[in-house]
């Protein structure tokens, strides 16, 4: 890749854990981070002089446009203020509602109906192309909306032969989005930047294969910044085993995150042990 060669020739170091991330460090402690996605690039650092030099060199080497302080990136809206950095996809969410004829729907307070049970079927009565387009649109919305991730992952399992029950479940997510169009994530400055992760699972809720679902999220300070909800690859024989599988997935992801953060300069991310004591009074 030409831009990769350019970065390395100009003393940028490629992150060994995330190959789209580059760092340049000067003797005086000045840092510049550049993150590349196809033909879009964002950068940050601690020295404005490095910003100007970087932009001047990039414009000279490549045909590109400087759009200034980041306000939009790949459909994600970014608002930077004294309170922090707020990211959302409200414009994209409105486009989804309009595209699938749900802009005037009645909102609901939860993305998934309580006790919802979905099954696969050999013959669907919903156009698969339409359903795949709907689910794909919802999946990209999970970049800033972890609250819909479980529901989107659930309907994603039925894209081959969707029926009306699957479409109803997807439409409910749209109705939930209608009532939460302006929701997003606010990243604030914090003094305690510990990496904290949580994991959970539901046992055997997939009615076709009896597999469980792993869910986890990681926080830096008070804000979540990475999350996952995915059907487990194996059939677990107990709720305890399902929890261990979920915890294992979370730990693997946590190790990768910790390595990336240490590369970025967070060197105090030491694993901590905790003990949970459960007391039960017998009657």
C-alpha positions in Angstrom: 0.0 0.0 0.0 1.4 3.3 -1.0 0.3 5.3 2.0 1.7 2.6 4.3 5.1 3.0 2.7 4.8 6.7 2.9 4.1 6.6 6.7 6.9 4.3 7.4 9.4 6.3 5.3 8.4 9.4 7.4 9.2 7.8 10.7 5.6 6.7 11.6 5.4 3.4 13.5 2.6 1.0 12.7 0.7 -0.4 15.7 1.4 -4.1 15.8 -2.0 -4.8 17.3 -4.1 -2.5 15.0 -2.6 -2.2 11.5 -4.7 0.9 10.6 -3.2 2.9 13.4 0.1 4.8 13.1 2.1 6.8 15.6 4.9 9.4 15.2 6.9 10.4 18.3 9.5 13.2 18.5 12.4 13.5 20.9 10.6 16.3 22.8 7.7 14.1 23.5 5.4 15.3 20.8 3.0 12.7 19.5 0.8 12.3 16.5 -1.6 9.5 15.9 -3.1 8.8 12.5 -5.9 6.3 11.9 -6.6 5.2 8.3 -9.8 3.6 6.9 -9.7 3.0 3.2 -9.4 6.6 1.8 -10.5 8.4 5.0 -8.0 9.5 7.7 -8.3 11.1 11.1 -5.4 12.2 13.3 -4.8 13.7 16.7 -1.9 14.4 19.0 -0.4 16.8 21.6 1.4 19.3 19.3 -0.5 21.6 16.9 2.7 22.3 15.0 2.9 18.6 14.1 -0.6 18.8 12.8 0.2 21.6 10.4 3.4 19.9 9.2 1.6 16.6 8.8 -1.2 18.2 6.7 1.2 20.1 4.5 3.2 17.0 3.7 0.1 14.9 3.1 -1.5 17.4 0.7 1.8 17.6 -1.2 2.1 13.8 -1.5 -1.6 12.8 -2.0 -4.7 14.3 -3.6 -6.7 15.0 -0.5 -9.0 17.6 1.3 -8.6 19.0 4.8 -12.1 19.3 6.3 -10.8 20.7 9.6 -11.9 19.7 13.1 -13.8 16.4 12.8 -17.6 16.8 12.7 -18.5 13.8 10.6 -16.7 10.6 9.9 -18.1 7.6 8.0 -21.7 8.6 8.9 -20.9 9.3 12.6 -21.6 12.8 13.9 -19.0 14.2 16.2 -19.7 17.2 18.5 -16.6 18.5 20.4 -17.2 20.9 23.4 -16.0 21.7 26.8 -18.2 18.9 28.2 -16.4 16.3 26.1 -16.8 14.6 22.7 -20.3 13.4 21.8 -20.8 10.9 18.9 -24.1 9.9 17.4 -25.7 8.8 14.2 -29.0 10.7 14.4 -29.0 11.8 10.7 -28.2 8.2 9.6 -31.0 6.9 11.9 -33.5 9.3 10.3 -32.5 8.1 6.8 -33.0 4.5 7.9 -36.5 5.2 9.1 -37.4 7.0 5.9 -35.9 4.3 3.7 -38.0 1.6 5.3 -41.2 3.6 5.6 -41.1 3.9 9.4 -40.6 7.7 9.8 -44.1 8.0 11.2 -44.2 4.9 13.3 -45.1 4.9 17.0 -42.0 4.6 19.3 -41.4 1.9 21.9 -39.2 1.9 25.0 -37.3 -1.3 24.4 -35.6 -2.6 21.2 -36.6 -6.3 21.9 -39.9 -7.6 23.1 -39.8 -9.4 26.4 -39.8 -13.2 26.0 -39.4 -12.9 22.2 -38.9 -16.3 20.6 -37.7 -16.6 17.0 -37.1 -19.7 14.9 -35.7 -20.4 11.5 -38.0 -21.7 8.7 -37.4 -23.3 5.4 -39.6 -20.9 3.4 -39.8 -17.3 4.2 -42.6 -14.9 3.3 -40.4 -11.7 3.4 -38.1 -10.6 0.6 -34.6 -11.6 1.7 -33.0 -8.7 -0.2 -35.2 -6.2 1.6 -34.6 -7.9 5.0 -30.8 -8.0 4.5 -30.7 -4.3 3.6 -32.7 -3.5 6.8 -30.5 -5.6 9.0 -27.3 -4.3 7.4 -28.4 -0.7 8.0 -29.2 -1.5 11.6 -25.9 -3.2 12.1 -24.0 -0.1 11.1 -26.0 1.9 13.6 -24.6 -0.2 16.4 -21.3 1.8 16.0 -22.7 4.3 18.4 -25.8 2.5 19.8 -24.8 -0.5 22.0 -28.4 -0.5 23.3 -29.6 -2.1 20.1 -26.7 -4.5 19.6 -28.4 -7.6 21.1 -31.6 -7.1 19.1 -29.7 -6.5 15.8 -27.6 -9.6 16.4 -30.7 -11.6 17.0 -32.5 -10.7 13.7 -29.2 -11.1 11.8 -29.5 -14.9 12.3 -32.5 -15.1 10.0 -31.5 -13.3 6.8 -31.6 -16.3 4.5 -35.3 -17.1 4.8 -36.9 -14.3 6.8 -40.6 -14.5 7.7 -43.0 -12.0 9.2 -42.0 -12.6 12.8 -38.4 -11.8 11.9 -39.5 -8.6 10.1 -41.7 -7.6 13.1 -38.7 -8.0 15.4 -36.5 -5.8 13.1 -39.3 -3.2 12.8 -39.6 -3.0 16.6 -35.9 -2.0 16.7 -36.8 0.8 14.2 -39.7 1.9 16.4 -37.2 2.0 19.4 -34.8 4.1 17.3 -37.7 6.5 16.5 -38.0 7.4 20.2 -34.2 7.6 20.7 -33.0 9.4 17.6 -30.7 11.8 19.4 -29.1 9.2 21.7 -25.3 8.7 21.4 -22.2 8.4 23.6 -20.5 11.2 25.5 -16.8 10.8 26.1 -15.6 13.1 29.0 -12.3 13.8 30.5 -11.6 11.5 33.5 -8.9 11.2 36.1 -9.4 7.5 36.7 -8.8 5.8 33.3 -9.0 2.2 34.4 -10.0 -0.3 31.8 -13.1 -2.1 33.2 -15.0 -4.9 31.3 -18.2 -6.7 31.9 -19.5 -9.9 30.4 -22.7 -11.9 30.5 -24.5 -14.6 28.6 -28.0 -16.0 28.0 -28.1 -19.8 28.2 -29.5 -21.7 25.3 -31.8 -18.9 24.0 -31.2 -19.8 20.4 -34.2 -22.2 19.8 -32.8 -23.8 16.6 -29.3 -24.7 17.8 -29.6 -24.2 21.5 -26.5 -22.1 21.6 -26.0 -19.2 24.0 -25.2 -15.6 23.3 -22.1 -13.8 24.6 -22.2 -10.2 25.5 -19.5 -7.9 26.8 -18.6 -4.2 27.0 -15.5 -2.3 28.1 -15.3 1.1 29.8 -12.6 3.7 30.1 -13.6 5.9 33.0 -17.4 6.3 32.9 -18.0 5.6 29.2 -18.3 2.5 27.2 -16.1 2.4 24.1 -16.3 -1.1 22.8 -19.0 -3.8 22.9 -20.0 -7.1 21.4 -23.0 -9.5 21.3 -22.5 -12.7 19.4 -23.9 -16.2 19.4 -21.4 -18.7 20.9 -19.7 -21.2 18.6 -20.5 -24.2 20.8 -23.4 -25.7 22.7 -22.8 -25.2 26.4 -24.3 -27.8 28.8 -24.9 -25.4 31.7 -25.4 -21.8 32.5 -22.0 -21.8 34.3 -20.3 -23.0 31.1 -22.0 -20.4 29.0 -20.7 -17.7 31.5 -17.2 -19.0 31.2 -17.3 -19.0 27.4 -18.5 -15.4 27.5 -15.8 -14.4 30.0 -13.2 -16.0 27.9 -14.3 -14.0 24.8 -14.3 -10.8 26.9 -10.8 -11.5 28.3 -9.4 -12.2 24.8 -10.8 -8.9 23.6 -9.6 -7.1 26.8 -6.0 -8.3 26.2 -6.1 -6.9 22.7 -7.5 -3.6 24.0 -4.9 -3.4 26.7 -2.1 -4.0 24.2 -3.4 -1.2 22.0 -3.8 1.2 24.9 -0.3 0.5 26.1 1.0 1.2 22.6 -0.8 4.6 22.8 0.9 5.4 26.1 -1.4 4.0 28.8 1.1 2.0 30.9 -0.8 1.6 34.1 -3.4 -0.9 32.9 -2.5 -3.6 35.4 -5.0 -6.5 35.8 -6.8 -6.4 39.1 -8.3 -9.4 40.9 -11.7 -9.0 42.6 -13.6 -11.4 44.8 -17.4 -11.6 44.7 -19.1 -12.9 47.8 -22.6 -14.1 47.6 -24.6 -14.4 50.8 -27.9 -16.3 50.9 -30.1 -16.6 53.9 -31.9 -19.9 54.2 -35.5 -20.0 55.4 
